[in-house]
Amino acid sequence: MPRAPWRRRRTTDSPRPAGRRWAGLRRSSTFARQVLLVRVGRRDGEPGSGTDLVLPERLVDRPRRRYGFDRFGRAEIEAVMPVSPALAPATAVDESPAMSIPLLPGERTVARRMKFALVNACTLASLMLGITAIFVAMAGEARVAALLLIACVAFDGLDGALARKLGVASPFGAQMDSLADMCSFGLAAPVVVYASLAGSAPTAAAGVAAALVAACAAIRLARFNVSPKDGRFFCGVPTTMAAAVLALTVAIGLPLPAVVQIAGVALLAFAMVSSFPYAKLARLLKLPPWVWLAPVIGALVDIRLTFALVVVGYLVSGPLLWLHQRRTA
């Protein structure tokens, strides 16, 4: 049966797409044209734009053809509306001069500045002692380096206490303290441990244990900086306490096999990045006096055994508190 003369016969070389593809093209063409018109309309209303473009009527009110396809293309649009810097998309560039953030918030008097300098001097002292401990440990004096690490722990606790008492705590001080802790406790402590294990443990095992302490200390400090603070418990063993345990272990010279020492170092490293709750020192000081009497008497009898029992008891307290919280929740 012959086709009607008024119906256009579709061929394979016909430029018209078929089905959903043609509908999507028609909608995208209309949407692009609307966006262009709205953009020009907004530019026309702005004062000082430098362009007064008026769209021809044939481009605005031009009726659609049978298939919804207007035969004017991009070249014709650009001829009517040339691209100019005024029509270029605006970029949010702030050319105002950068404002320096004060290191010490609040009133900047001479007295407060001196207090702020004193607190940061304690932080820098901890940093310098950590670097010195690395040099001394490299020279083969592991016990002297351990004593320097204990001094680092003392200065690290002192700067925070002074900052809170003198009222000069600041974000700069917190970041400075974190960087100093990474140097003193994340780098110096592993070097001291490695120097103490040299000769008694395999070099590869001692190196892996020391590297594990450094990696876990970095993870611990980064997590502490971005996590909400809890006034009662630590989330994992803090780096300061871990470094103090390692330094005291080297200083008093626990008579333990090399395998046990490496296992203890690895366990302490994993305890730093664990999620177990550990009591803070301020909470431990509130314990009854008779609780503290036992380790004092034990230290007079055998300081090494007492120290080992206290460390093991503190490490075990984290999982026990975690189980208790899960049962009571």
C-alpha positions as CSV (number, residue, x, y, z in Angstrom):
1,M,0.0,0.0,0.0
2,P,1.6,3.4,-1.0
3,R,2.3,5.9,1.7
4,A,0.5,9.2,1.9
5,P,2.4,11.9,0.1
6,W,2.2,14.3,3.1
7,R,4.0,11.8,5.4
8,R,7.7,12.0,5.4
9,R,9.4,8.7,4.8
10,R,12.1,7.9,7.4
11,T,15.4,6.8,6.0
12,T,18.5,5.6,7.7
13,D,20.3,8.8,6.8
14,S,17.7,11.1,8.3
15,P,19.2,13.6,10.7
16,R,16.3,13.2,13.1
17,P,17.0,10.9,16.1
18,A,14.3,8.6,17.2
19,G,12.5,7.9,20.5
20,R,13.9,9.0,23.8
21,R,17.1,10.3,22.4
22,W,15.2,13.0,20.4
23,A,13.0,13.9,23.4
24,G,16.2,14.3,25.6
25,L,17.8,16.5,22.9
26,R,14.7,18.7,22.6
27,R,14.5,19.2,26.3
28,S,18.2,19.9,26.7
29,S,18.1,22.5,23.8
30,T,15.1,24.3,25.4
31,F,16.8,24.2,28.9
32,A,20.1,25.6,27.5
33,R,18.2,28.4,25.7
34,Q,16.3,29.3,28.9
35,V,19.5,29.4,30.9
36,L,21.1,31.7,28.3
37,L,18.1,34.0,28.3
38,V,18.0,34.2,32.1
39,R,21.7,34.9,32.3
40,V,21.5,37.8,29.8
41,G,18.4,39.2,31.6
42,R,20.3,39.2,34.9
43,R,23.2,41.0,33.4
44,D,21.0,43.6,31.8
45,G,19.6,44.7,35.2
46,E,23.0,45.1,36.9
47,P,24.3,48.6,37.2
48,G,27.6,49.3,35.5
49,S,27.6,46.0,33.5
50,G,28.8,47.8,30.4
51,T,26.5,45.9,28.1
52,D,22.9,46.6,27.0
53,L,21.9,43.5,25.1
54,V,18.4,43.2,23.7
55,L,17.4,39.9,22.2
56,P,15.7,40.0,18.9
57,E,12.1,39.1,18.9
58,R,12.6,36.3,16.5
59,L,14.9,34.6,19.1
60,V,12.5,35.1,22.0
61,D,9.1,34.5,20.6
62,R,10.0,32.3,17.7
63,P,7.5,29.5,17.3
64,R,8.8,25.9,17.3
65,R,8.9,24.0,14.2
66,R,7.0,20.7,13.7
67,Y,9.6,18.6,15.4
68,G,10.6,21.3,18.1
69,F,13.9,22.0,16.4
70,D,14.9,25.6,15.7
71,R,17.4,25.9,12.8
72,F,19.5,28.7,14.3
73,G,22.6,27.3,15.9
74,R,25.3,28.4,18.3
75,A,27.0,30.6,15.7
76,E,23.9,32.7,15.3
77,I,23.4,33.1,19.0
78,E,27.0,34.2,19.4
79,A,26.6,36.6,16.6
80,V,23.7,38.3,18.3
81,M,25.1,38.0,21.9
82,P,28.9,38.1,21.7
83,V,30.8,36.8,24.7
84,S,32.3,39.6,26.6
85,P,34.0,39.9,30.0
86,A,30.9,41.3,31.5
87,L,29.0,38.1,30.6
88,A,31.8,35.8,31.8
89,P,30.9,33.8,34.9
90,A,31.9,35.7,38.0
91,T,34.5,34.0,40.2
92,A,34.4,34.5,44.0
93,V,37.9,35.9,44.4
94,D,38.5,37.8,47.6
95,E,41.1,40.4,46.9
96,S,41.0,41.8,50.4
97,P,44.3,41.6,52.3
98,A,44.7,38.5,54.5
99,M,44.1,39.2,58.2
100,S,46.6,37.7,60.7
101,I,45.0,35.7,63.5
102,P,46.5,36.6,66.9
103,L,48.3,33.7,68.6
104,L,46.9,34.8,72.0
105,P,43.2,35.5,72.0
106,G,41.7,38.0,74.4
107,E,43.3,41.0,76.0
108,R,46.9,41.3,74.8
109,T,48.6,43.0,77.8
110,V,52.3,42.7,78.7
111,A,51.5,40.4,81.7
112,R,49.4,38.0,79.6
113,R,52.1,37.9,76.9
114,M,54.7,37.0,79.4
115,K,52.5,34.2,80.7
116,F,51.9,33.0,77.2
117,A,55.7,33.0,76.5
118,L,56.3,31.0,79.7
119,V,53.8,28.3,78.7
120,N,55.2,28.0,75.3
121,A,58.8,27.9,76.7
122,C,57.8,24.8,78.6
123,T,56.5,23.2,75.4
124,L,59.7,24.1,73.6
125,A,61.7,22.7,76.5
126,S,59.9,19.4,76.0
127,L,60.7,19.5,72.3
128,M,64.4,20.2,72.8
129,L,64.7,17.5,75.5
130,G,63.2,15.0,73.1
131,I,65.7,15.9,70.4
132,T,68.5,15.7,72.9
133,A,67.3,12.2,73.9
134,I,67.5,11.1,70.3
135,F,71.1,12.3,70.1
136,V,72.1,10.7,73.4
137,A,70.4,7.4,72.4
138,M,72.3,7.4,69.1
139,A,75.5,7.7,71.1
140,G,74.6,4.5,73.0
141,E,73.5,6.0,76.3
142,A,70.0,4.6,76.4
143,R,69.4,5.1,80.1
144,V,70.4,8.8,80.0
145,A,68.1,9.2,77.1
146,A,65.3,7.6,79.0
147,L,65.8,10.1,81.9
148,L,65.6,12.9,79.3
149,L,62.3,11.4,78.1
150,I,61.0,11.5,81.7
151,A,61.9,15.2,81.8
152,C,59.9,15.6,78.6
153,V,56.9,14.1,80.3
154,A,57.3,16.5,83.2
155,F,57.4,19.6,80.9
156,D,54.5,18.3,78.8
157,G,52.3,18.1,81.9
158,L,53.6,21.5,83.2
159,D,52.7,23.5,80.1
160,G,49.1,22.4,80.1
161,A,48.7,23.0,83.8
162,L,50.2,26.5,83.5
163,A,48.1,27.4,80.5
164,R,44.9,26.6,82.3
165,K,45.9,28.2,85.6
166,L,47.2,31.4,84.0
167,G,44.3,31.7,81.6
168,V,46.4,31.7,78.4
169,A,45.2,28.6,76.7
170,S,44.9,29.0,73.0
171,P,44.5,27.0,69.7
172,F,48.1,27.8,68.9
173,G,49.3,26.3,72.2
174,A,47.3,23.2,71.6
175,Q,48.8,22.7,68.1
176,M,52.3,23.5,69.4
177,D,51.9,20.9,72.2
178,S,50.7,18.3,69.7
179,L,53.7,18.8,67.5
180,A,56.1,18.7,70.4
181,D,54.5,15.5,71.6
182,M,55.0,13.9,68.2
183,C,58.7,14.8,68.3
184,S,59.3,13.8,72.0
185,F,57.0,10.8,72.3
186,G,56.4,9.8,68.7
187,L,60.0,9.9,67.6
188,A,62.3,10.1,70.6
189,A,60.6,7.3,72.6
190,P,61.0,4.8,69.7
191,V,64.6,5.7,69.2
192,V,65.3,5.2,72.9
193,V,63.5,1.8,72.9
194,Y,65.5,0.7,69.8
195,A,68.8,1.8,71.4
196,S,67.9,-0.2,74.6
197,L,67.0,-3.3,72.6
198,A,70.1,-3.2,70.4
199,G,72.3,-6.2,71.0
200,S,69.7,-8.2,73.0
201,A,67.0,-8.5,70.4
202,P,67.0,-9.0,66.6
203,T,67.6,-5.8,64.8
204,A,64.6,-6.3,62.5
205,A,62.2,-7.1,65.4
206,A,63.4,-4.0,67.4
207,G,63.0,-1.8,64.3
208,V,59.5,-3.0,63.7
209,A,58.5,-2.4,67.3
210,A,60.0,1.1,67.3
211,A,58.2,1.9,64.0
212,L,55.0,0.6,65.4
213,V,55.2,3.0,68.4
214,A,55.9,6.0,66.1
215,A,52.9,5.1,63.8
216,C,50.5,4.6,66.6
217,A,51.6,7.8,68.3
218,A,50.9,9.8,65.1
219,I,47.5,8.2,64.8
220,R,46.7,8.8,68.4
221,L,47.7,12.5,68.3
222,A,45.7,13.1,65.1
223,R,42.6,11.4,66.5
224,F,42.9,13.3,69.8
225,N,43.0,16.6,67.9
226,V,39.7,16.0,66.0
227,S,37.8,14.0,68.6
228,P,35.5,15.4,71.3
229,K,37.1,15.5,74.7
230,D,35.9,13.5,77.7
231,G,36.7,14.8,81.1
232,R,36.8,11.4,82.8
233,F,38.5,8.9,80.5
234,F,41.1,8.8,77.8
235,C,40.2,7.0,74.6
236,G,43.2,4.7,74.5
237,V,46.5,5.2,76.3
238,P,47.8,8.7,75.8
239,T,51.1,9.2,74.2
240,T,52.6,10.9,77.2
241,M,51.8,8.0,79.5
242,A,53.0,5.5,76.9
243,A,56.3,7.3,76.6
244,A,56.6,7.5,80.4
245,V,56.2,3.8,80.7
246,L,58.8,3.1,78.0
247,A,61.2,5.5,79.5
248,L,60.8,4.1,83.0
249,T,61.2,0.6,81.6
250,V,64.5,1.5,80.1
251,A,65.7,3.5,83.1
252,I,65.1,0.9,85.7
253,G,66.2,-1.9,83.4
254,L,63.5,-4.6,83.8
255,P,65.1,-8.1,83.6
256,L,62.9,-9.4,80.9
257,P,63.7,-11.5,77.8
258,A,64.0,-9.6,74.6
259,V,60.9,-11.3,73.1
260,V,58.8,-10.2,76.1
261,Q,60.1,-6.7,75.8
262,I,59.3,-6.5,72.1
263,A,55.8,-7.9,72.8
264,G,55.2,-5.4,75.6
265,V,56.3,-2.5,73.3
266,A,53.9,-3.7,70.6
267,L,51.1,-4.1,73.1
268,L,51.6,-0.6,74.4
269,A,51.6,0.8,70.9
270,F,48.3,-0.9,70.1
271,A,46.8,0.3,73.4
272,M,47.4,3.9,72.2
273,V,45.1,3.5,69.2
274,S,42.5,1.3,70.9
275,S,39.0,2.5,71.9
276,F,39.2,1.3,75.5
277,P,38.6,3.9,78.1
278,Y,41.5,4.7,80.5
279,A,41.1,6.8,83.6
280,K,42.9,10.1,83.7
281,L,45.5,11.0,86.3
282,A,43.2,13.4,88.0
283,R,40.6,10.7,88.5
284,L,43.3,8.3,89.8
285,L,44.4,10.8,92.4
286,K,40.9,10.7,93.9
287,L,41.2,7.1,94.8
288,P,41.4,6.2,98.6
289,P,44.8,6.6,100.2
290,W,45.1,2.9,101.0
291,V,45.0,2.2,97.3
292,W,48.2,4.2,96.8
293,L,49.8,2.8,99.9
294,A,50.2,-0.6,98.3
295,P,52.4,0.5,95.4
296,V,54.5,2.7,97.6
297,I,55.3,-0.2,99.9
298,G,55.9,-2.4,96.9
299,A,58.3,0.1,95.4
300,L,60.3,0.0,98.7
301,V,60.5,-3.8,98.5
302,D,61.0,-4.4,94.7
303,I,60.6,-1.4,92.5
304,R,60.9,-3.4,89.2
305,L,58.2,-5.9,90.1
306,T,55.9,-3.1,91.5
307,F,56.3,-1.0,88.3
308,A,55.5,-4.0,86.1
309,L,52.4,-4.8,88.1
310,V,51.1,-1.2,88.0
311,V,51.6,-1.0,84.2
312,V,49.9,-4.3,83.6
313,G,47.0,-3.3,85.9
314,Y,46.5,0.0,84.1
315,L,46.5,-1.7,80.7
316,V,44.0,-4.3,81.8
317,S,41.7,-1.6,83.3
318,G,40.8,-0.3,79.9
319,P,39.1,-3.5,78.6
320,L,37.5,-4.1,82.0
321,L,35.9,-0.6,82.0
322,W,34.8,-1.1,78.4
323,L,33.0,-4.4,79.4
324,H,31.5,-2.7,82.4
325,Q,30.1,0.2,80.2
326,R,28.6,-2.3,77.7
327,R,26.8,-4.2,80.4
328,T,25.4,-1.1,82.1
329,A,24.4,0.5,78.8
